[in-house]
Amino acid sequence: MEFAGLHASLLGRLDVQHVITTFLLGARVGHRTGWYYPVIQKAAAAWQAPALAVRINPAWPAGVPDASFGQDGCSA
């Protein structure tokens, strides 16, 4: 689930806190994306950090699927 907001503008919002709490408790939170999300995502792409390969950081386990490069690294 995505919430559109700039920097810390979502802090303190009860609806956002509820969704985060629900997710952390292991429940599905659904998927709703407003029409504006793809526009914001494209506009903000220049500020997104690039993917970092798992093999670069020795603290990360070797040989696991690397989700950042299109492999399914999430077992959930």
N, CA, C and O atoms as a CHARMM CRD file, in Angstrom:
* protein
*
  304
    1    1 MET  N      0.85400  -1.16600   0.00000 PROA 1      0.00000
    2    1 MET  CA     0.00000   0.00000   0.00000 PROA 1      0.00000
    3    1 MET  C      0.90000   1.22800   0.00000 PROA 1      0.00000
    4    1 MET  O      1.91600   1.26500   0.69300 PROA 1      0.00000
    5    2 GLU  N      0.52800   2.20300  -0.76100 PROA 2      0.00000
    6    2 GLU  CA     1.29700   3.42800  -0.85200 PROA 2      0.00000
    7    2 GLU  C      0.49400   4.59300  -0.31000 PROA 2      0.00000
    8    2 GLU  O     -0.72400   4.66400  -0.47600 PROA 2      0.00000
    9    3 PHE  N      1.19200   5.49300   0.33300 PROA 3      0.00000
   10    3 PHE  CA     0.59600   6.73900   0.79300 PROA 3      0.00000
   11    3 PHE  C      1.39400   7.87100   0.16900 PROA 3      0.00000
   12    3 PHE  O      2.61600   7.92800   0.31200 PROA 3      0.00000
   13    4 ALA  N      0.72200   8.74900  -0.50600 PROA 4      0.00000
   14    4 ALA  CA     1.41700   9.88200  -1.10600 PROA 4      0.00000
   15    4 ALA  C      1.64300  10.95100  -0.04800 PROA 4      0.00000
   16    4 ALA  O      0.72300  11.33700   0.67400 PROA 4      0.00000
   17    5 GLY  N      2.86400  11.41400   0.02900 PROA 5      0.00000
   18    5 GLY  CA     3.18300  12.46200   0.98100 PROA 5      0.00000
   19    5 GLY  C      4.61400  12.92000   0.78400 PROA 5      0.00000
   20    5 GLY  O      5.44900  12.16400   0.28600 PROA 5      0.00000
   21    6 LEU  N      4.89200  14.11600   1.15800 PROA 6      0.00000
   22    6 LEU  CA     6.23900  14.65200   1.04900 PROA 6      0.00000
   23    6 LEU  C      6.95700  14.55400   2.38100 PROA 6      0.00000
   24    6 LEU  O      6.45600  15.01000   3.40900 PROA 6      0.00000
   25    7 HSD  N      8.11000  13.96700   2.34900 PROA 7      0.00000
   26    7 HSD  CA     8.99500  13.83000   3.49800 PROA 7      0.00000
   27    7 HSD  C      8.23400  13.35700   4.73200 PROA 7      0.00000
   28    7 HSD  O      7.71700  12.24000   4.72100 PROA 7      0.00000
   29    8 ALA  N      8.14300  14.13200   5.76400 PROA 8      0.00000
   30    8 ALA  CA     7.53500  13.68600   7.02000 PROA 8      0.00000
   31    8 ALA  C      6.07600  14.09900   7.15900 PROA 8      0.00000
   32    8 ALA  O      5.55400  14.17000   8.27200 PROA 8      0.00000
   33    9 SER  N      5.41700  14.37100   6.04300 PROA 9      0.00000
   34    9 SER  CA     4.03700  14.85400   6.13100 PROA 9      0.00000
   35    9 SER  C      3.04700  13.78600   6.59100 PROA 9      0.00000
   36    9 SER  O      1.91100  14.11400   6.93700 PROA 9      0.00000
   37   10 LEU  N      3.45400  12.51500   6.60200 PROA 10     0.00000
   38   10 LEU  CA     2.55800  11.44200   7.02100 PROA 10     0.00000
   39   10 LEU  C      2.69100  11.10100   8.50400 PROA 10     0.00000
   40   10 LEU  O      1.88700  10.34400   9.04800 PROA 10     0.00000
   41   11 LEU  N      3.70600  11.66000   9.15000 PROA 11     0.00000
   42   11 LEU  CA     3.89300  11.39400  10.57700 PROA 11     0.00000
   43   11 LEU  C      2.70600  11.89600  11.38300 PROA 11     0.00000
   44   11 LEU  O      2.23900  13.01700  11.18200 PROA 11     0.00000
   45   12 GLY  N      2.22800  11.07800  12.28100 PROA 12     0.00000
   46   12 GLY  CA     1.13500  11.48200  13.14600 PROA 12     0.00000
   47   12 GLY  C     -0.25300  11.23100  12.57900 PROA 12     0.00000
   48   12 GLY  O     -1.24800  11.45000  13.27000 PROA 12     0.00000
   49   13 ARG  N     -0.33900  10.77500  11.33400 PROA 13     0.00000
   50   13 ARG  CA    -1.65200  10.48200  10.75900 PROA 13     0.00000
   51   13 ARG  C     -2.12100   9.12200  11.26100 PROA 13     0.00000
   52   13 ARG  O     -1.43200   8.11700  11.08200 PROA 13     0.00000
   53   14 LEU  N     -3.27400   9.09100  11.87800 PROA 14     0.00000
   54   14 LEU  CA    -3.77900   7.85300  12.46300 PROA 14     0.00000
   55   14 LEU  C     -4.06900   6.78500  11.41000 PROA 14     0.00000
   56   14 LEU  O     -3.85900   5.59900  11.66700 PROA 14     0.00000
   57   15 ASP  N     -4.54900   7.18400  10.22400 PROA 15     0.00000
   58   15 ASP  CA    -4.82600   6.18500   9.19400 PROA 15     0.00000
   59   15 ASP  C     -3.55300   5.49600   8.71900 PROA 15     0.00000
   60   15 ASP  O     -3.55500   4.29200   8.45900 PROA 15     0.00000
   61   16 VAL  N     -2.47400   6.25000   8.60500 PROA 16     0.00000
   62   16 VAL  CA    -1.19400   5.67500   8.19800 PROA 16     0.00000
   63   16 VAL  C     -0.65500   4.77100   9.30200 PROA 16     0.00000
   64   16 VAL  O     -0.17700   3.67200   9.01900 PROA 16     0.00000
   65   17 GLN  N     -0.72600   5.21400  10.54400 PROA 17     0.00000
   66   17 GLN  CA    -0.24700   4.40100  11.66300 PROA 17     0.00000
   67   17 GLN  C     -1.02600   3.09200  11.77200 PROA 17     0.00000
   68   17 GLN  O     -0.45100   2.05200  12.09300 PROA 17     0.00000
   69   18 HSD  N     -2.32000   3.13900  11.51000 PROA 18     0.00000
   70   18 HSD  CA    -3.14400   1.93400  11.56900 PROA 18     0.00000
   71   18 HSD  C     -2.71000   0.91700  10.50700 PROA 18     0.00000
   72   18 HSD  O     -2.58300  -0.27200  10.79700 PROA 18     0.00000
   73   19 VAL  N     -2.48500   1.38800   9.28800 PROA 19     0.00000
   74   19 VAL  CA    -2.06200   0.48700   8.21500 PROA 19     0.00000
   75   19 VAL  C     -0.69700  -0.11100   8.51800 PROA 19     0.00000
   76   19 VAL  O     -0.49100  -1.30600   8.30200 PROA 19     0.00000
   77   20 ILE  N      0.23200   0.68400   9.00900 PROA 20     0.00000
   78   20 ILE  CA     1.56800   0.18800   9.34700 PROA 20     0.00000
   79   20 ILE  C      1.47900  -0.84800  10.45700 PROA 20     0.00000
   80   20 ILE  O      2.11200  -1.90000  10.37000 PROA 20     0.00000
   81   21 THR  N      0.70500  -0.56700  11.49500 PROA 21     0.00000
   82   21 THR  CA     0.54300  -1.51200  12.60200 PROA 21     0.00000
   83   21 THR  C     -0.07800  -2.81600  12.12400 PROA 21     0.00000
   84   21 THR  O      0.36900  -3.89700  12.50500 PROA 21     0.00000
   85   22 THR  N     -1.09900  -2.71500  11.29600 PROA 22     0.00000
   86   22 THR  CA    -1.75600  -3.89900  10.75300 PROA 22     0.00000
   87   22 THR  C     -0.77600  -4.73700   9.94700 PROA 22     0.00000
   88   22 THR  O     -0.75400  -5.96100  10.07500 PROA 22     0.00000
   89   23 PHE  N      0.03100  -4.09300   9.12300 PROA 23     0.00000
   90   23 PHE  CA     1.02900  -4.79300   8.31100 PROA 23     0.00000
   91   23 PHE  C      2.06900  -5.48200   9.19200 PROA 23     0.00000
   92   23 PHE  O      2.40900  -6.64300   8.96600 PROA 23     0.00000
   93   24 LEU  N      2.56900  -4.76800  10.18800 PROA 24     0.00000
   94   24 LEU  CA     3.59400  -5.34400  11.06500 PROA 24     0.00000
   95   24 LEU  C      3.06900  -6.51400  11.89200 PROA 24     0.00000
   96   24 LEU  O      3.84200  -7.37000  12.32200 PROA 24     0.00000
   97   25 LEU  N      1.76400  -6.55100  12.11400 PROA 25     0.00000
   98   25 LEU  CA     1.15800  -7.67600  12.83200 PROA 25     0.00000
   99   25 LEU  C      0.92300  -8.87400  11.91200 PROA 25     0.00000
  100   25 LEU  O      0.45500  -9.92300  12.35600 PROA 25     0.00000
  101   26 GLY  N      1.24500  -8.71600  10.64300 PROA 26     0.00000
  102   26 GLY  CA     1.16500  -9.83100   9.71300 PROA 26     0.00000
  103   26 GLY  C     -0.11000  -9.91800   8.90700 PROA 26     0.00000
  104   26 GLY  O     -0.29300 -10.87800   8.15800 PROA 26     0.00000
  105   27 ALA  N     -0.98300  -8.96800   9.03200 PROA 27     0.00000
  106   27 ALA  CA    -2.23700  -8.99300   8.28000 PROA 27     0.00000
  107   27 ALA  C     -2.05700  -8.33400   6.91900 PROA 27     0.00000
  108   27 ALA  O     -1.17400  -7.49500   6.73600 PROA 27     0.00000
  109   28 ARG  N     -2.89200  -8.71600   5.98000 PROA 28     0.00000
  110   28 ARG  CA    -2.87100  -8.07000   4.66500 PROA 28     0.00000
  111   28 ARG  C     -3.51500  -6.69300   4.79100 PROA 28     0.00000
  112   28 ARG  O     -4.52900  -6.52700   5.47000 PROA 28     0.00000
  113   29 VAL  N     -2.92200  -5.72500   4.13800 PROA 29     0.00000
  114   29 VAL  CA    -3.46500  -4.37200   4.21000 PROA 29     0.00000
  115   29 VAL  C     -4.10900  -3.94600   2.90300 PROA 29     0.00000
  116   29 VAL  O     -4.56500  -2.81100   2.76900 PROA 29     0.00000
  117   30 GLY  N     -4.14600  -4.85100   1.94500 PROA 30     0.00000
  118   30 GLY  CA    -4.78100  -4.52600   0.68400 PROA 30     0.00000
  119   30 GLY  C     -3.86700  -3.73000  -0.22200 PROA 30     0.00000
  120   30 GLY  O     -2.69900  -3.49200   0.08400 PROA 30     0.00000
  121   31 HSD  N     -4.42700  -3.33000  -1.33100 PROA 31     0.00000
  122   31 HSD  CA    -3.64600  -2.55700  -2.28800 PROA 31     0.00000
  123   31 HSD  C     -4.56200  -1.52200  -2.93300 PROA 31     0.00000
  124   31 HSD  O     -5.46300  -1.86500  -3.69800 PROA 31     0.00000
  125   32 ARG  N     -4.33000  -0.30800  -2.62700 PROA 32     0.00000
  126   32 ARG  CA    -5.07900   0.75800  -3.28200 PROA 32     0.00000
  127   32 ARG  C     -4.09700   1.84900  -3.66700 PROA 32     0.00000
  128   32 ARG  O     -3.36900   2.38500  -2.83100 PROA 32     0.00000
  129   33 THR  N     -4.09800   2.15100  -4.90600 PROA 33     0.00000
  130   33 THR  CA    -3.20100   3.17300  -5.41600 PROA 33     0.00000
  131   33 THR  C     -4.04300   4.21400  -6.13800 PROA 33     0.00000
  132   33 THR  O     -4.83800   3.89200  -7.02200 PROA 33     0.00000
  133   34 GLY  N     -3.85600   5.44200  -5.75000 PROA 34     0.00000
  134   34 GLY  CA    -4.58600   6.51700  -6.41100 PROA 34     0.00000
  135   34 GLY  C     -4.03300   6.77800  -7.80300 PROA 34     0.00000
  136   34 GLY  O     -2.93200   6.34100  -8.13700 PROA 34     0.00000
  137   35 TRP  N     -4.79300   7.48200  -8.59700 PROA 35     0.00000
  138   35 TRP  CA    -4.38300   7.80900  -9.96100 PROA 35     0.00000
  139   35 TRP  C     -3.09100   8.62100  -9.97300 PROA 35     0.00000
  140   35 TRP  O     -2.34600   8.60200 -10.95300 PROA 35     0.00000
  141   36 TYR  N     -2.83500   9.33100  -8.88300 PROA 36     0.00000
  142   36 TYR  CA    -1.68700  10.23500  -8.80300 PROA 36     0.00000
  143   36 TYR  C     -0.37200   9.50800  -8.50900 PROA 36     0.00000
  144   36 TYR  O      0.70200  10.06400  -8.73800 PROA 36     0.00000
  145   37 TYR  N     -0.44500   8.27200  -8.00600 PROA 37     0.00000
  146   37 TYR  CA     0.78400   7.59900  -7.56700 PROA 37     0.00000
  147   37 TYR  C      1.79300   7.41000  -8.69500 PROA 37     0.00000
  148   37 TYR  O      2.96600   7.72700  -8.49500 PROA 37     0.00000
  149   38 PRO  N      1.40600   6.91200  -9.87000 PROA 38     0.00000
  150   38 PRO  CA     2.40500   6.76100 -10.94200 PROA 38     0.00000
  151   38 PRO  C      3.05500   8.09100 -11.33000 PROA 38     0.00000
  152   38 PRO  O      4.23500   8.12800 -11.68000 PROA 38     0.00000
  153   39 VAL  N      2.29600   9.16700 -11.26900 PROA 39     0.00000
  154   39 VAL  CA     2.85000  10.48200 -11.59800 PROA 39     0.00000
  155   39 VAL  C      3.90300  10.88200 -10.56400 PROA 39     0.00000
  156   39 VAL  O      4.99300  11.33100 -10.91900 PROA 39     0.00000
  157   40 ILE  N      3.57000  10.71600  -9.29100 PROA 40     0.00000
  158   40 ILE  CA     4.51700  11.05800  -8.22500 PROA 40     0.00000
  159   40 ILE  C      5.74900  10.16200  -8.29100 PROA 40     0.00000
  160   40 ILE  O      6.87400  10.62800  -8.11200 PROA 40     0.00000
  161   41 GLN  N      5.53000   8.86600  -8.55100 PROA 41     0.00000
  162   41 GLN  CA     6.64700   7.92700  -8.62100 PROA 41     0.00000
  163   41 GLN  C      7.62600   8.31200  -9.73000 PROA 41     0.00000
  164   41 GLN  O      8.83900   8.28300  -9.52500 PROA 41     0.00000
  165   42 LYS  N      7.10700   8.66900 -10.89300 PROA 42     0.00000
  166   42 LYS  CA     7.98100   9.07100 -11.99800 PROA 42     0.00000
  167   42 LYS  C      8.69000  10.38700 -11.70500 PROA 42     0.00000
  168   42 LYS  O      9.86500  10.55100 -12.03200 PROA 42     0.00000
  169   43 ALA  N      7.98100  11.31700 -11.09200 PROA 43     0.00000
  170   43 ALA  CA     8.58800  12.60600 -10.77600 PROA 43     0.00000
  171   43 ALA  C      9.68300  12.47000  -9.72000 PROA 43     0.00000
  172   43 ALA  O     10.65600  13.22400  -9.73500 PROA 43     0.00000
  173   44 ALA  N      9.52800  11.51000  -8.80100 PROA 44     0.00000
  174   44 ALA  CA    10.48500  11.33000  -7.71800 PROA 44     0.00000
  175   44 ALA  C     11.60000  10.34800  -8.06000 PROA 44     0.00000
  176   44 ALA  O     12.50200  10.14000  -7.24900 PROA 44     0.00000
  177   45 ALA  N     11.55700   9.75200  -9.22300 PROA 45     0.00000
  178   45 ALA  CA    12.53500   8.72400  -9.59000 PROA 45     0.00000
  179   45 ALA  C     13.97400   9.22200  -9.52400 PROA 45     0.00000
  180   45 ALA  O     14.88100   8.44700  -9.22300 PROA 45     0.00000
  181   46 ALA  N     14.19000  10.47600  -9.79500 PROA 46     0.00000
  182   46 ALA  CA    15.54900  11.01600  -9.77500 PROA 46     0.00000
  183   46 ALA  C     16.15300  11.00200  -8.37700 PROA 46     0.00000
  184   46 ALA  O     17.37500  11.04000  -8.23600 PROA 46     0.00000
  185   47 TRP  N     15.31300  10.94900  -7.33700 PROA 47     0.00000
  186   47 TRP  CA    15.80700  10.96600  -5.97200 PROA 47     0.00000
  187   47 TRP  C     15.81500   9.58800  -5.32000 PROA 47     0.00000
  188   47 TRP  O     16.18000   9.46200  -4.15100 PROA 47     0.00000
  189   48 GLN  N     15.41800   8.55400  -6.05700 PROA 48     0.00000
  190   48 GLN  CA    15.42100   7.20000  -5.50600 PROA 48     0.00000
  191   48 GLN  C     16.83000   6.62100  -5.57700 PROA 48     0.00000
  192   48 GLN  O     17.54900   6.80600  -6.55900 PROA 48     0.00000
  193   49 ALA  N     17.20000   5.92500  -4.52500 PROA 49     0.00000
  194   49 ALA  CA    18.51700   5.28900  -4.49800 PROA 49     0.00000
  195   49 ALA  C     18.53500   4.11700  -5.47100 PROA 49     0.00000
  196   49 ALA  O     17.53700   3.40800  -5.60000 PROA 49     0.00000
  197   50 PRO  N     19.65000   3.90300  -6.15500 PROA 50     0.00000
  198   50 PRO  CA    19.71900   2.75600  -7.06100 PROA 50     0.00000
  199   50 PRO  C     19.78300   1.44200  -6.27700 PROA 50     0.00000
  200   50 PRO  O     20.13100   1.42400  -5.09600 PROA 50     0.00000
  201   51 ALA  N     19.44700   0.36300  -6.94600 PROA 51     0.00000
  202   51 ALA  CA    19.49800  -0.95300  -6.30900 PROA 51     0.00000
  203   51 ALA  C     20.94800  -1.30700  -5.97100 PROA 51     0.00000
  204   51 ALA  O     21.86800  -0.97100  -6.71600 PROA 51     0.00000
  205   52 LEU  N     21.13400  -1.97600  -4.86100 PROA 52     0.00000
  206   52 LEU  CA    22.45400  -2.41400  -4.43200 PROA 52     0.00000
  207   52 LEU  C     22.46300  -3.93400  -4.42000 PROA 52     0.00000
  208   52 LEU  O     21.64300  -4.56000  -3.74900 PROA 52     0.00000
  209   53 ALA  N     23.37000  -4.51000  -5.14500 PROA 53     0.00000
  210   53 ALA  CA    23.44200  -5.97200  -5.23200 PROA 53     0.00000
  211   53 ALA  C     23.79100  -6.57500  -3.87600 PROA 53     0.00000
  212   53 ALA  O     24.63700  -6.04600  -3.15600 PROA 53     0.00000
  213   54 VAL  N     23.14400  -7.67000  -3.53600 PROA 54     0.00000
  214   54 VAL  CA    23.37700  -8.34400  -2.25600 PROA 54     0.00000
  215   54 VAL  C     24.84700  -8.74800  -2.12500 PROA 54     0.00000
  216   54 VAL  O     25.41100  -8.66300  -1.03400 PROA 54     0.00000
  217   55 ARG  N     25.46700  -9.18100  -3.20800 PROA 55     0.00000
  218   55 ARG  CA    26.84100  -9.67700  -3.14300 PROA 55     0.00000
  219   55 ARG  C     27.85600  -8.59400  -2.76900 PROA 55     0.00000
  220   55 ARG  O     28.97800  -8.91800  -2.38100 PROA 55     0.00000
  221   56 ILE  N     27.48700  -7.32400  -2.87700 PROA 56     0.00000
  222   56 ILE  CA    28.42700  -6.23700  -2.58900 PROA 56     0.00000
  223   56 ILE  C     28.69700  -6.10300  -1.09100 PROA 56     0.00000
  224   56 ILE  O     29.81300  -5.76500  -0.69700 PROA 56     0.00000
  225   57 ASN  N     27.70200  -6.36000  -0.25800 PROA 57     0.00000
  226   57 ASN  CA    27.85600  -6.21400   1.18400 PROA 57     0.00000
  227   57 ASN  C     28.14400  -7.57200   1.80200 PROA 57     0.00000
  228   57 ASN  O     27.28500  -8.45300   1.77100 PROA 57     0.00000
  229   58 PRO  N     29.34200  -7.76400   2.36800 PROA 58     0.00000
  230   58 PRO  CA    29.68400  -9.07100   2.92900 PROA 58     0.00000
  231   58 PRO  C     28.81500  -9.46400   4.13300 PROA 58     0.00000
  232   58 PRO  O     28.78700 -10.63600   4.50700 PROA 58     0.00000
  233   59 ALA  N     28.11800  -8.51600   4.73500 PROA 59     0.00000
  234   59 ALA  CA    27.26100  -8.83800   5.87900 PROA 59     0.00000
  235   59 ALA  C     25.96600  -9.50100   5.43400 PROA 59     0.00000
  236   59 ALA  O     25.28400 -10.13000   6.24400 PROA 59     0.00000
  237   60 TRP  N     25.61900  -9.36900   4.15900 PROA 60     0.00000
  238   60 TRP  CA    24.40300  -9.98100   3.63800 PROA 60     0.00000
  239   60 TRP  C     24.70900 -11.40100   3.19000 PROA 60     0.00000
  240   60 TRP  O     25.80300 -11.65800   2.68700 PROA 60     0.00000
  241   61 PRO  N     23.77800 -12.32600   3.35700 PROA 61     0.00000
  242   61 PRO  CA    24.04900 -13.72100   3.00500 PROA 61     0.00000
  243   61 PRO  C     24.25400 -13.90800   1.49800 PROA 61     0.00000
  244   61 PRO  O     23.54000 -13.33100   0.67900 PROA 61     0.00000
  245   62 ALA  N     25.23900 -14.72400   1.16400 PROA 62     0.00000
  246   62 ALA  CA    25.52500 -15.00000  -0.24600 PROA 62     0.00000
  247   62 ALA  C     24.60200 -16.09600  -0.76300 PROA 62     0.00000
  248   62 ALA  O     24.16900 -16.96700  -0.00800 PROA 62     0.00000
  249   63 GLY  N     24.31100 -16.04200  -2.04900 PROA 63     0.00000
  250   63 GLY  CA    23.54200 -17.09800  -2.67900 PROA 63     0.00000
  251   63 GLY  C     22.03900 -16.99000  -2.54900 PROA 63     0.00000
  252   63 GLY  O     21.32600 -17.89000  -2.99300 PROA 63     0.00000
  253   64 VAL  N     21.52900 -15.91800  -1.95600 PROA 64     0.00000
  254   64 VAL  CA    20.07700 -15.75400  -1.85900 PROA 64     0.00000
  255   64 VAL  C     19.59100 -14.98200  -3.08100 PROA 64     0.00000
  256   64 VAL  O     20.34900 -14.19600  -3.64900 PROA 64     0.00000
  257   65 PRO  N     18.34500 -15.19100  -3.49500 PROA 65     0.00000
  258   65 PRO  CA    17.81700 -14.42400  -4.62400 PROA 65     0.00000
  259   65 PRO  C     17.85800 -12.92400  -4.31600 PROA 65     0.00000
  260   65 PRO  O     17.57400 -12.50400  -3.19500 PROA 65     0.00000
  261   66 ASP  N     18.20300 -12.15100  -5.29400 PROA 66     0.00000
  262   66 ASP  CA    18.35500 -10.71000  -5.12400 PROA 66     0.00000
  263   66 ASP  C     17.14200  -9.98700  -5.69200 PROA 66     0.00000
  264   66 ASP  O     17.06600  -9.74200  -6.89600 PROA 66     0.00000
  265   67 ALA  N     16.19200  -9.64500  -4.82400 PROA 67     0.00000
  266   67 ALA  CA    14.94000  -9.02100  -5.26400 PROA 67     0.00000
  267   67 ALA  C     15.15400  -7.68500  -5.95200 PROA 67     0.00000
  268   67 ALA  O     14.33700  -7.28600  -6.78200 PROA 67     0.00000
  269   68 SER  N     16.22300  -6.99200  -5.63100 PROA 68     0.00000
  270   68 SER  CA    16.45700  -5.68700  -6.22400 PROA 68     0.00000
  271   68 SER  C     16.78800  -5.76800  -7.70700 PROA 68     0.00000
  272   68 SER  O     16.74200  -4.75700  -8.40700 PROA 68     0.00000
  273   69 PHE  N     17.11800  -6.95000  -8.18800 PROA 69     0.00000
  274   69 PHE  CA    17.43600  -7.11400  -9.59700 PROA 69     0.00000
  275   69 PHE  C     16.46000  -8.05600 -10.28900 PROA 69     0.00000
  276   69 PHE  O     16.82700  -8.76100 -11.22900 PROA 69     0.00000
  277   70 GLY  N     15.21700  -8.06600  -9.82100 PROA 70     0.00000
  278   70 GLY  CA    14.16500  -8.79600 -10.49400 PROA 70     0.00000
  279   70 GLY  C     13.98600 -10.23000 -10.05600 PROA 70     0.00000
  280   70 GLY  O     13.05400 -10.88700 -10.52100 PROA 70     0.00000
  281   71 GLN  N     14.83100 -10.74800  -9.18300 PROA 71     0.00000
  282   71 GLN  CA    14.64900 -12.10000  -8.68500 PROA 71     0.00000
  283   71 GLN  C     13.69400 -12.05900  -7.52000 PROA 71     0.00000
  284   71 GLN  O     13.54200 -11.01000  -6.89400 PROA 71     0.00000
  285   72 ASP  N     13.05200 -13.15300  -7.21000 PROA 72     0.00000
  286   72 ASP  CA    12.10400 -13.19200  -6.10900 PROA 72     0.00000
  287   72 ASP  C     12.84100 -13.45600  -4.80200 PROA 72     0.00000
  288   72 ASP  O     13.08900 -14.60700  -4.44300 PROA 72     0.00000
  289   73 GLY  N     13.18700 -12.39300  -4.09900 PROA 73     0.00000
  290   73 GLY  CA    13.91700 -12.54500  -2.84800 PROA 73     0.00000
  291   73 GLY  C     13.03000 -12.55400  -1.63000 PROA 73     0.00000
  292   73 GLY  O     13.52300 -12.66200  -0.50700 PROA 73     0.00000
  293   74 CYS  N     11.73000 -12.44200  -1.82700 PROA 74     0.00000
  294   74 CYS  CA    10.80400 -12.38800  -0.70200 PROA 74     0.00000
  295   74 CYS  C     10.05900 -13.70700  -0.59900 PROA 74     0.00000
  296   74 CYS  O      9.39000 -14.12800  -1.54300 PROA 74     0.00000
  297   75 SER  N     10.17600 -14.35200   0.54400 PROA 75     0.00000
  298   75 SER  CA     9.51700 -15.64300   0.72300 PROA 75     0.00000
  299   75 SER  C      8.08900 -15.49900   1.20800 PROA 75     0.00000
  300   75 SER  O      7.38200 -16.49800   1.34200 PROA 75     0.00000
  301   76 ALA  N      7.64700 -14.27400   1.47400 PROA 76     0.00000
  302   76 ALA  CA     6.29600 -14.06800   2.01800 PROA 76     0.00000
  303   76 ALA  C      5.24600 -14.13400   0.95300 PROA 76     0.00000
  304   76 ALA  O      4.06000 -13.98100   1.24500 PROA 76     0.00000
